[in-house]
Amino acid sequence: MPTKKTPSTKKTPATKVAKTTKGDIKTLRGELFSLKMKHALRELKEVHKLRQARRAVARHLTTLHKSI
């Protein structure tokens, strides 16, 4: 009887976010906005940075809400 293979979920190692402040999130959102504007003007060559910035904001928001 063949064994069932479960799809492997590739997880990236989580970076530890120490103390998250609202100022950190504001800075990250500013960087994300800047990247979005560059992308809209077709000046952004490294499009992968958009995804990284979105995830960084989400990661910080998650740690901020868990600490409450």
C-alpha positions as CSV (number, residue, x, y, z in Angstrom):
1,M,0.0,0.0,0.0
2,P,1.6,3.3,-1.0
3,T,2.1,5.9,1.6
4,K,0.5,9.3,1.3
5,K,2.9,12.1,0.6
6,T,1.9,15.3,2.2
7,P,2.8,18.4,0.3
8,S,5.8,20.0,1.9
9,T,5.3,23.6,2.9
10,K,8.4,25.6,2.5
11,K,8.7,27.9,5.4
12,T,11.2,30.6,5.6
13,P,13.0,31.0,8.9
14,A,11.3,33.7,10.9
15,T,13.5,36.5,11.9
16,K,13.0,37.6,15.5
17,V,11.5,41.0,15.9
18,A,12.3,42.3,19.3
19,K,10.4,45.3,20.5
20,T,8.1,46.6,17.8
21,T,7.0,50.2,18.1
22,K,4.5,52.2,16.1
23,G,7.4,54.2,14.8
24,D,9.0,51.1,13.3
25,I,5.8,50.3,11.5
26,K,5.4,53.8,10.2
27,T,8.9,53.7,8.8
28,L,8.3,50.3,7.1
29,R,5.0,51.6,5.6
30,G,6.9,54.6,4.3
31,E,9.4,52.4,2.6
32,L,6.6,50.3,1.2
33,F,4.9,53.4,-0.2
34,S,8.2,54.5,-1.8
35,L,8.7,51.1,-3.4
36,K,5.1,51.2,-4.7
37,M,5.6,54.6,-6.3
38,K,8.9,53.6,-7.9
39,H,7.2,50.5,-9.3
40,A,4.3,52.6,-10.7
41,L,6.8,54.8,-12.4
42,R,8.7,51.7,-13.7
43,E,11.9,52.8,-11.8
44,L,12.0,49.7,-9.6
45,K,14.1,46.9,-11.0
46,E,14.1,44.6,-7.9
47,V,10.3,43.9,-7.7
48,H,10.9,41.3,-5.0
49,K,11.5,44.1,-2.6
50,L,7.7,44.9,-2.6
51,R,6.9,41.4,-1.3
52,Q,9.6,41.7,1.3
53,A,8.4,45.1,2.5
54,R,4.8,43.9,2.7
55,R,5.8,40.9,4.8
56,A,8.0,43.0,7.1
57,V,5.0,45.3,7.8
58,A,2.8,42.3,8.5
59,R,5.4,40.6,10.7
60,H,5.8,43.7,12.8
61,L,2.1,44.2,13.1
62,T,1.7,40.6,14.3
63,T,4.3,41.0,17.0
64,L,2.8,44.3,18.0
65,H,-0.7,42.8,18.4
66,K,0.5,39.7,20.2
67,S,2.3,41.8,22.8
68,I,-0.9,43.6,23.7
